[in-house]
Amino acid sequence: MPPSDDLQAVHELHEAYRLITEQLGRAIVGQQQVIEELLIGLFARGHCLLVGVPGLAKTLMIRSLAEALQLEFRRIQFTPDLMPSDITGTEVIQEDKRTGLREFRFMPGPLFGNVILADEINRTPPKTQAALLEAMQEYQVTIGGQRHLLSPPFFVLATQNPIEQEGTYPLPEAQLDRFMFNTFVDYPDEEEEFAIVKRTTADVPVSITPTLSGEKILELQKIVRRVPAADHVVRYALHLVRLTRPHKGQAPDFIRDYVSWGAGPRASQYLILGAKARSVLYGRYAASIDDVRAVAFPVLRHRIMTNFNAEAEGLKPDDLIRRLLHAVPAEGGNEDASVLPAVFKEE
């Protein structure tokens, strides 16, 4: 039986999820799946890469989320001439007028916020990308040999335009792996687009009411880590990831045919963390196989590297993940590890 304090926190987070989506609905039409993935990433202490064409309200969504969570929002527009010091900050010489002494003083850059929008991250050179990724992983920046810690909660949301690749610096696979989720922002359907056009072409003020504070978010992030995941749920996530590796004996034929490199251990970790966070958002104090399957696409789509055969046949990572989930169904629910498919035998 979980502690009563944890159960109360789960109830609070479930209620906060409802209130946050309600507040974001004042500014954003649709995109419920995207909002859910962003909140899962936030409460699991991960970072998200948003991929979508321009004009889908990615910036508005992130700014509105920061307002609803009462967090400091910073936007960085990545350009080819952006230097690492432009985002991390730099040391400047200042003179004390009383003594005449000069000393270096650190001037923080835009990374010193809570919700960081790294807009078009693939438009800046690798050196600047690496500076951002150090902050994401270590929650610090290093200037002049000195470490400067970032204030939690710290949540990076990077965007990429999937259709315009000229003059860009694509993130290497090792750096993509630092993002917990690769969230795809799709076009709205007809009714949603109708509502968007009506709302944005009228003089209708939109206000977001804060729902959570930074201190409360830190508490809820700790609760997510304490959510239990049964061994068979962890085993399911583990083998789902291992089946994406074409050079291993368990890999299905379609993985061997269309994948050059599969997901690494960080994918297994994020599947479980994502499942835990999702279960809490839905008011449950235990991660399930269904939660693992629900976060499989954003966790795996940027960790599966397809080959020329897949490109020739027009297959994307999402197509292979869909086939993988179909090949490894969640049979028998979460009752007993013995009901899992035979593919889950130990090597």
Summary of the structure (lengths in Angstrom):
residues: 347
radius of gyration: 21.8
end to end distance: 34.1
largest distance: 77.8
contacts: 1067
relative contact order: 0.14
helix: 46%
strand: 15%
